[in-house]
């Protein structure tokens, strides 16, 4: 212990500095956690979701495949159903997102009689080739997104849709 006495003014100064620092740390910690927490969490983008589609049943004709998964938004958990257009191109499987890159409408396969064997968006007459590339002169400016896929136990598993670069 030191022999010097602490004056009232020094005691009050130390006390207010300590309390103020404690309060500032209490206010800053949630902000720091908010900024750092997403970096520390594991990324779930690598997860693949099982579909009911058997890989052996796929042909060169695109088929609509629906798949369901649980999505958690903060404290609310919901069941979400997504769709993919899936077909075989030789030995490779192609899984395309049905979401039009123009304004987010849903495209259908072979639904326009004037343009057979194409993906067609009825909202603004957008068209895509079978491989998902957008047809020049139509509203979409980018190709359809593509799902990464895996085969497990004879069934098709799809990942998160990824944007493609134009070929």
Contact map, one row per residue, 1 for C-alpha under 8 A:
11100000000000000000000000000000000000000000000000000000000000000000000000000000000000000000000000000000000000000000000000000000000000000000000000000000000000000000000
11111000000000000000000000000000000000000000000000000000000000000000000000000000000000000000000000000000000000000000000000000000000000000000000000000000000000000000000
11111000000000000000000000000000000000000000000000000000000000000000000000000000000000000000000000000000000000000000000000000000000000000000000000000000000000000000000
01111100000000000000000000000000000000000000000000000000000000000000000000000000000000000000000000000000000000000000000000000000000000000000000000000000000000000000000
01111110000000000000000000000000000000000000000000000000000000000000000000000000000000000000000000000000000000000000000000000000000000000000000000000000000000000000000
00011111011000000000000000000000000000000000000000000000000000000000000000000000000000000000000000000000000000000000000000000000000000000000000000000000000000000000000
00001111111000000000000000000000000000000000000000000000000000000000000000000000000000000000000000000000000000000000000000000000000000000000000000000000000000000000000
00000111111100000000000000000000000000000000000000000000000000000000000000000000000000000000000000000000000000000000000000000000000000000000000000000000000000000000000
00000011111110000000000000000000000000000000000000000000000000000000000000000000000000000000000000000000000000000000000000000000000000000000000000000000000000000000000
00000111111111000000000000000000000000000000000000000000000000000000000000000000000000000000000000000000000000000000000000000000000000000000000000000000000000000000000
00000111111111100000000000000000000000000000000000000000000000000000000000000000000000000000000000000000000000000000000000000000000000000000000000000000000000000000000
00000001111111110000000000000000000000000000000000000000000000000000000000000000000000000000000000000000000000000000000000000000000000000000000000000000000000000000000
00000000111111111000000000000000000000000000000000000000000000000000000000000000000000000000000000000000000000000000000000000000000000000000000000000000000000000000000
00000000011111111100000000000000000000000000000000000000000000000000000000000000000000000000000000000000000000000000000000000000000000000000000000000000000000000000000
00000000001111111110000000000000000000000000000000000000000000000000000000000000000000000000000000000000000000000000000000000000000000000000000000000000000000000000000
00000000000111111111000000000000000000000000000000000000000000000000000000000000000000000000000000000000000000000000000000000000000000000000000000000000000000000000000
00000000000011111111100000000000000000000000000000000000000000000000000000000000000000000000000000000000000000000000000000000000000000000000000000000000000000000000000
00000000000001111111110000000000000000000000000000000000000000000000000000000000000000000000000000000000000000000000000000000000000000000000000000000000000000000000000
00000000000000111111111000000000000000000000000000000000000000000000000000000000000000000000000000000000000000000000000000000000000000000000000000000000000000000000000
00000000000000011111111100000000000000000000000000000000000000000000000000000000000000000000000000000000000000000000000000000000000000000000000000000000000000000000000
00000000000000001111111110000000000000000000000000000000000000000000000000000000000000000000000000000000000000000000000000000000000000000000000000000000000000000000000
00000000000000000111111111000000000000000000000000000000000000000000000000000000000000000000000000000000000000000000000000000000000000000000000000000000000000000000000
00000000000000000011111111100000000000000000000000000000000000000000000000000000000000000000000000000000000000000000000000000000000000000000000000000000000000000000000
00000000000000000001111111110000000000000000000000000000000000000000000000000000000000000000000000000000000000000000000000000000000000000000000000000000000000000000000
00000000000000000000111111111000000000000000000000000000000000000000000000000000000000000000000000000000000000000000000000000000000000000000000000000000000000000000000
00000000000000000000011111111100000000000000000000000000000000000000000000000000000000000000000000000000000000000000000000000000000000000000000000000000000000000000000
00000000000000000000001111111110000000000000000000000000000000000000000000000000000000000000000000000000000000000000000000000000000000000000000000000000000000000000000
00000000000000000000000111111111000000000000000000000000000000000000000000000000000000000000000000000000000000000000000000000000000000000000000000000000000000000000000
00000000000000000000000011111111100000000000000000000000000000000000000000000000000000000000000000000000000000000000000000000000000000000000000000000000000000000000000
00000000000000000000000001111111110000000000000000000000000000000000000000000000000000000000000000000000000000000000000000000000000000000000000000000000000000000000000
00000000000000000000000000111111111000000000000000000000000000000000000000000000000000000000000000000000000000000000000000000000000000000000000000000000000000000000000
00000000000000000000000000011111111100000000000000000000000000000000000000000000000000000000000000000000000000000000000000000000000000000000000000000000000000000000000
00000000000000000000000000001111111110000000000000000000000000000000000000000000000000000000000000000000000000000000000000000000000000000000000000000000000000000000000
00000000000000000000000000000111111111000000000000000000000000000000000000000000000000000000000000000000000000000000000000000000000000000000000000000000000000000000000
00000000000000000000000000000011111111100000000000000000000000000000000000000000000000000000000000000000000000000000000000000000000000000000000000000000000000000000000
00000000000000000000000000000001111111110000000000000000000000000000000000000000000000000000000000000000000000000000000000000000000000000000000000000000000000000000000
00000000000000000000000000000000111111111000000000000000000000000000000000000000000000000000000000000000000000000000000000000000000000000000000000000000000000000000000
00000000000000000000000000000000011111111000000000000000000000000000000000000000000000000000000000000000000000000000000000000000000000000000000000000000000000000000000
00000000000000000000000000000000001111111100000000000000000000000000000000000000000000000000000000000000000000000000000000000000000000000000000000000000000000000000000
00000000000000000000000000000000000111111100000000000000000000000000000000000000000000000000000000000000000000000000000000000000000000000000000000000000000000000000000
00000000000000000000000000000000000011111110000000000000000000000000000000000000000000000000000000000000000000000000000000000000000000000000000000000000000000000000000
00000000000000000000000000000000000000111111000000000000000000000000000000000000000000000000000000000000000000000000000000000000000000000000000000000000000000000000000
00000000000000000000000000000000000000001111110000000000000000000000000000000000000000000000000000000000000000000000000000000000000000000000000000000000000000000000000
00000000000000000000000000000000000000000111111000000000000000000000000000000000000000000000000000000000000000000000000000000000000000000000000000000000000000000000000
00000000000000000000000000000000000000000011111000000000000000000000000000000000000000000000000000000000000000000000000000000000000000000000000000000000000000110000000
00000000000000000000000000000000000000000011111100000000000000000000000000000000000000000000000000000000000000000000000000000000000000000000000000000000000000110000000
00000000000000000000000000000000000000000001111110000000000000000000000000000000000000000000000000000000000000000000000000000000000000000000000000000000000000110000000
00000000000000000000000000000000000000000000011111000000000000000000000000000000000000000000000000000000000000000000000000000000000000000000000000001100000011110000000
00000000000000000000000000000000000000000000001111100000000000000011100000000000000000000000000000000000000000000000000000000000000000000000000000000000000011100000000
00000000000000000000000000000000000000000000000111110000000000000010000000000000000000000000000000000000000000000000000000000000000000000000000000000000001111000000000
00000000000000000000000000000000000000000000000011111000000000001111000000000000000000000000000000000000000000000000000000000000000000000000000000000000001111000000000
00000000000000000000000000000000000000000000000001111100000000001010000000000000000000000000000000000000000000000000000000000000000000000000000000000000001100000000000
00000000000000000000000000000000000000000000000000111110100000001000000000000000000000000000000000000000000000000000000000000000000000000000000000000000001100000000000
00000000000000000000000000000000000000000000000000011111110000000000000000000000000000000000000000000000000000000000000000000000000000000000000000000000011100000000000
00000000000000000000000000000000000000000000000000001111110000000000000000000000000000000000000000000000000000000000000000000000000000000000000000000010011100000000000
00000000000000000000000000000000000000000000000000000111110000000000000000000000000000000000000000000000000000000000000000000000000000000000000000000000010000000000000
00000000000000000000000000000000000000000000000000001111111000000000000000000000000000000000000000000000000000000000000000000000000000000000000000000000000000000000000
00000000000000000000000000000000000000000000000000000111111110100000000000000000000001110000000000000000000000000000000000000000000000000000000000000000000000000000000
00000000000000000000000000000000000000000000000000000000111111000000000000000000000000110000000000000000000000000000000000000000000000000000000000000000000000000000000
00000000000000000000000000000000000000000000000000000000011111000000000000000000000000111100000000000000000000000000000000000000000000000000000000000000000000000000000
00000000000000000000000000000000000000000000000000000000011111100000000000000000000000110000000000000000000000000000000000000000000000000000000000000000000000000000000
00000000000000000000000000000000000000000000000000000000001111110000000000000000000011110000000000000000000010000000000000000000000000000000000000000000000000000000000
00000000000000000000000000000000000000000000000000000000010011111000000000000000000011100000000000000000000000000000000000000000000000000000000000000000000000000000000
00000000000000000000000000000000000000000000000000000000000001111100000000000000001111000000000000000000000000000000000000000000000000000000000000000000000000000000000
00000000000000000000000000000000000000000000000000111000000000111110000000000000001111000000000000000000000000000000000000000000000000000000000000000000000000000000000
00000000000000000000000000000000000000000000000000100000000000011111000000000000111100000000000000000000000000000000000000000000000000000000000000000000000000000000000
00000000000000000000000000000000000000000000000011110000000000001111100000000000111000000000000000000000000000000000000000000000000000000000000000000000000000000000000
00000000000000000000000000000000000000000000000010100000000000000111110000000011110000000000000000000000000000000000000000000000000000000000000000000000000000000000000
00000000000000000000000000000000000000000000000010000000000000000011111000000011100000000000000000000000000000000000000000000000000000000000000000000000000000000000000
00000000000000000000000000000000000000000000000000000000000000000001111100001111000000000000000000000000000000000000000000000000000000000000000000000000000000000000000
00000000000000000000000000000000000000000000000000000000000000000000111110001111000000000000000000000000000000000000000000000000000000000000000000000000000000000000000
00000000000000000000000000000000000000000000000000000000000000000000011111111100000000000000000000000000000000000000000000000000000000000000000000000000000000000000000
00000000000000000000000000000000000000000000000000000000000000000000001111111000000000000000000000000000000000000000000000000000000000000000000000000000000000000000000
00000000000000000000000000000000000000000000000000000000000000000000000111111000000000000000000000000000000000000000000000000000000000000000000000000000000000000000000
00000000000000000000000000000000000000000000000000000000000000000000000111111000000000000000000000000000000000000000000000000000000000000000000000000000000000000000000
00000000000000000000000000000000000000000000000000000000000000000000000111111100000000000000000000000000000000000000000000000000000000000000000000000000000000000000000
00000000000000000000000000000000000000000000000000000000000000000000011111111110000000000000000000000000000000000000000000000000000000000000000000000000000000000000000
00000000000000000000000000000000000000000000000000000000000000000000011100011111000000000000000000000000000000000000000000000000000000000000000000000000000000000000000
00000000000000000000000000000000000000000000000000000000000000000001111000001111100000000000000000000000000000000000000000000000000000000000000000000000000000000000000
00000000000000000000000000000000000000000000000000000000000000000001111000000111110000000000000000000000000000000000000000000000000000000000000000000000000000000000000
00000000000000000000000000000000000000000000000000000000000000000111100000000011111000000000000000000000000000000000000000000000000000000000000000000000000000000000000
00000000000000000000000000000000000000000000000000000000000000000111000000000001111100000000000000000000000000000000000000000000000000000000000000000000000000000000000
00000000000000000000000000000000000000000000000000000000000000011110000000000000111110000000000011000000000000000000000000000000000000000000000000000000000000000000000
00000000000000000000000000000000000000000000000000000000000000011100000000000000011111000000001111000000000000000000000000000000000000000000000000100000000000000000000
00000000000000000000000000000000000000000000000000000000000001111000000000000000001111100000001111000000000000000000000000000000000000000000000000000000000000000000000
00000000000000000000000000000000000000000000000000000000010001111000000000000000000111110000111100000000000000000000000000000000000000000000000000000000000000000000000
00000000000000000000000000000000000000000000000000000000011111100000000000000000000011111000111000000000000000000000000000000000000000000000000000000000000000000000000
00000000000000000000000000000000000000000000000000000000011111000000000000000000000001111111110000000000000000000000000000000000000000000000000000000000000000000000000
00000000000000000000000000000000000000000000000000000000000100000000000000000000000000111111110000000000000000000000000000000000000000000000000000000000000000000000000
00000000000000000000000000000000000000000000000000000000000100000000000000000000000000011111100000000000000000000000000000000000000000000000000000000000000000000000000
00000000000000000000000000000000000000000000000000000000000000000000000000000000000000011111100000000000000000000000000000000000000000000000000000000000000000000000000
00000000000000000000000000000000000000000000000000000000000000000000000000000000000000011111110000000000000000000000000000000000000000000000000000000000000000000000000
00000000000000000000000000000000000000000000000000000000000000000000000000000000000001111111111000000000000000000000000000000000000000000000000000001000000000000000000
00000000000000000000000000000000000000000000000000000000000000000000000000000000000001111001111100000000000000000000000000000000001000000000000001100000000000000000000
00000000000000000000000000000000000000000000000000000000000000000000000000000000000111100000111110000000000000000000000000000000000000000000000001111000000000000000000
00000000000000000000000000000000000000000000000000000000000000000000000000000000000111000000011111000000000000000000000000000000000100000000000111100000000000001000000
00000000000000000000000000000000000000000000000000000000000000000000000000000000001110000000001111100000000000000000000000000000000000000000000111100000000000001000000
00000000000000000000000000000000000000000000000000000000000000000000000000000000001110000000000111110000011100000000000000000000000000000000000100000000000000000000000
00000000000000000000000000000000000000000000000000000000000000000000000000000000000000000000000011111001111000000000000000000000000000000000000110000000000000000000000
00000000000000000000000000000000000000000000000000000000000000000000000000000000000000000000000001111111111000000000000010000100000000000001000100000000000000000000000
00000000000000000000000000000000000000000000000000000000000000000000000000000000000000000000000000111111000000000000000000000000000000000001111100000000000000000000000
00000000000000000000000000000000000000000000000000000000000000000000000000000000000000000000000000011111100000000000000000000100000000000011110000000000000000000000000
00000000000000000000000000000000000000000000000000000000000000000000000000000000000000000000000000011111100000000000000000000000000000000000000000000000000000000000000
00000000000000000000000000000000000000000000000000000000000000000000000000000000000000000000000000111111110000000000000000000000000000000000000000000000000000000000000
00000000000000000000000000000000000000000000000000000000000000000000000000000000000000000000000000110111111000000000000010100000000000000000000000000000000000000000000
00000000000000000000000000000000000000000000000000000000000000000000000000000000000000000000000001110001111100000000000010000000000000000000000000000000000000000000000
00000000000000000000000000000000000000000000000000000000000000000000000000000000000000000000000001110000111110000000001111000000000000000000000000000000000000000000000
00000000000000000000000000000000000000000000000000000000000000000000000000000000000000000000000001000000011111100000001110000000000000000000000000000000000000000000000
00000000000000000000000000000000000000000000000000000000000001000000000000000000000000000000000000000000001111100000111100000000000000000000000000000000000000000000000
00000000000000000000000000000000000000000000000000000000000000000000000000000000000000000000000000000000000111111011111100000000000000000000000000000000000000000000000
00000000000000000000000000000000000000000000000000000000000000000000000000000000000000000000000000000000000111111001011100000000000000000000000000000000000000000000000
00000000000000000000000000000000000000000000000000000000000000000000000000000000000000000000000000000000000001111111010100000000000000000000000000000000000000000000000
00000000000000000000000000000000000000000000000000000000000000000000000000000000000000000000000000000000000001111111000000000000000000000000000000000000000000000000000
00000000000000000000000000000000000000000000000000000000000000000000000000000000000000000000000000000000000000011111000000000000000000000000000000000000000000000000000
00000000000000000000000000000000000000000000000000000000000000000000000000000000000000000000000000000000000001011111110000000000000000000000000000000000000000000000000
00000000000000000000000000000000000000000000000000000000000000000000000000000000000000000000000000000000000001111111110000000000000000000000000000000000000000000000000
00000000000000000000000000000000000000000000000000000000000000000000000000000000000000000000000000000000000011000011111000000000110000000000000000000000000000000000000
00000000000000000000000000000000000000000000000000000000000000000000000000000000000000000000000000000000000011110011111100000011110000000000000000000000000000000000000
00000000000000000000000000000000000000000000000000000000000000000000000000000000000000000000000000000000001111100000111110000011110100000000000000000000000000000000000
00000000000000000000000000000000000000000000000000000000000000000000000000000000000000000000000000000000001111110000011111001111000000000000000000000000000000000000000
00000000000000000000000000000000000000000000000000000000000000000000000000000000000000000000000000010000111100000000001111111110000000000000000000000000000000000000000
00000000000000000000000000000000000000000000000000000000000000000000000000000000000000000000000000000000001000000000000111111100000000000000000000000000000000000000000
00000000000000000000000000000000000000000000000000000000000000000000000000000000000000000000000000000000100000000000000011111100000000000000000000000000000000000000000
00000000000000000000000000000000000000000000000000000000000000000000000000000000000000000000000000000000000000000000000011111100000000000010000000000000000000000000000
00000000000000000000000000000000000000000000000000000000000000000000000000000000000000000000000000000000000000000000000111111110000000000110000000000000000000000000000
00000000000000000000000000000000000000000000000000000000000000000000000000000000000000000000000000010100000000000000000111111111000000000111000000000000000000000000000
00000000000000000000000000000000000000000000000000000000000000000000000000000000000000000000000000000000000000000000011110001111100001100111000000000000000000000000000
00000000000000000000000000000000000000000000000000000000000000000000000000000000000000000000000000000000000000000000011100000111111111100000001100000000000000000000000
00000000000000000000000000000000000000000000000000000000000000000000000000000000000000000000000000000000000000000000111000000011111111100000000000000000000000000000000
00000000000000000000000000000000000000000000000000000000000000000000000000000000000000000000000000000000000000000000111000000001111110000000000000000000000000000000000
00000000000000000000000000000000000000000000000000000000000000000000000000000000000000000000010000000000000000000000000000000001111110000000000000000000000000000000000
00000000000000000000000000000000000000000000000000000000000000000000000000000000000000000000000100000000000000000000001000000001111111000000001110000000000000000000000
00000000000000000000000000000000000000000000000000000000000000000000000000000000000000000000000000000000000000000000000000000001111111100000011100000000000000000000011
00000000000000000000000000000000000000000000000000000000000000000000000000000000000000000000000000000000000000000000000000000011100111110101111100000000000000000000000
00000000000000000000000000000000000000000000000000000000000000000000000000000000000000000000000000000000000000000000000000000011100011111101000000000000000000000000000
00000000000000000000000000000000000000000000000000000000000000000000000000000000000000000000000000000000000000000000000000000000000001111100100000000000000000000000000
00000000000000000000000000000000000000000000000000000000000000000000000000000000000000000000000000000000000000000000000000000000000000111110000000000000000000000000000
00000000000000000000000000000000000000000000000000000000000000000000000000000000000000000000000000000000000000000000000000001110000001111111100000000000000000000000000
00000000000000000000000000000000000000000000000000000000000000000000000000000000000000000000000000000100000000000000000000011110000000001111100000000000000000000000000
00000000000000000000000000000000000000000000000000000000000000000000000000000000000000000000000000011100000000000000000000000110000001100111111000000000000000000000000
00000000000000000000000000000000000000000000000000000000000000000000000000000000000000000000000000001100000000000000000000000000000001010111111000000000000000000000000
00000000000000000000000000000000000000000000000000000000000000000000000000000000000000000000000000001100000000000000000000000000000011000001111100000000000000000000110
00000000000000000000000000000000000000000000000000000000000000000000000000000000000000000000000000001000000000000000000000000001000111000001111110000000000000000011110
00000000000000000000000000000000000000000000000000000000000000000000000000000000000000000000000111111000000000000000000000000001000111000000011111000000000000000011000
00000000000000000000000000000000000000000000000000000000000000000000000000000000000000000000000110100000000000000000000000000000000100000000001111100000000000001111000
00000000000000000000000000000000000000000000000000000000000000000000000000000000000000000000011110000000000000000000000000000000000000000000000111110000000000001111000
00000000000000000000000000000000000000000000000000000000000000000000000000000000000100000000011110000000000000000000000000000000000000000000000011111000000001111100000
00000000000000000000000000000000000000000000000000000000000000000000000000000000000000000000001000000000000000000000000000000000000000000000000001111100000001111100000
00000000000000000000000000000000000000000000000100000000000000000000000000000000000000000000101000000000000000000000000000000000000000000000000000111110000111100000000
00000000000000000000000000000000000000000000000100000000000000000000000000000000000000000000000000000000000000000000000000000000000000000000000000011111000111000000000
00000000000000000000000000000000000000000000000000000010000000000000000000000000000000000000000000000000000000000000000000000000000000000000000000001111111110000000000
00000000000000000000000000000000000000000000000000000000000000000000000000000000000000000000000000000000000000000000000000000000000000000000000000000111111110000000000
00000000000000000000000000000000000000000000000000000000000000000000000000000000000000000000000000000000000000000000000000000000000000000000000000000011111000000000000
00000000000000000000000000000000000000000000000000000111000000000000000000000000000000000000000000000000000000000000000000000000000000000000000000000011111100000000000
00000000000000000000000000000000000000000000000001111110000000000000000000000000000000000000000000000000000000000000000000000000000000000000000000000011111110000000000
00000000000000000000000000000000000000000000000001111110000000000000000000000000000000000000000000000000000000000000000000000000000000000000000000001111011111000000000
00000000000000000000000000000000000000000000000111100000000000000000000000000000000000000000000000000000000000000000000000000000000000000000000000001111001111100000000
00000000000000000000000000000000000000000000000111100000000000000000000000000000000000000000000000000000000000000000000000000000000000000000000000111100000111110000000
00000000000000000000000000000000000000000000111110000000000000000000000000000000000000000000000000000000000000000000000000000000000000000000000000111000000011111000000
00000000000000000000000000000000000000000000111100000000000000000000000000000000000000000000000000000000000000000000000000000000000000000000000000110000000001111100000
00000000000000000000000000000000000000000000000000000000000000000000000000000000000000000000000110000000000000000000000000000000000000000000000011110000000000111110000
00000000000000000000000000000000000000000000000000000000000000000000000000000000000000000000000000000000000000000000000000000000000000000000000011110000000000011111000
00000000000000000000000000000000000000000000000000000000000000000000000000000000000000000000000000000000000000000000000000000000000000000000001111000000000000001111100
00000000000000000000000000000000000000000000000000000000000000000000000000000000000000000000000000000000000000000000000000000000000000000000001111000000000000000111110
00000000000000000000000000000000000000000000000000000000000000000000000000000000000000000000000000000000000000000000000000000000000000000000011000000000000000000011111
00000000000000000000000000000000000000000000000000000000000000000000000000000000000000000000000000000000000000000000000000000000000010000000011000000000000000000001111
00000000000000000000000000000000000000000000000000000000000000000000000000000000000000000000000000000000000000000000000000000000000010000000000000000000000000000000111
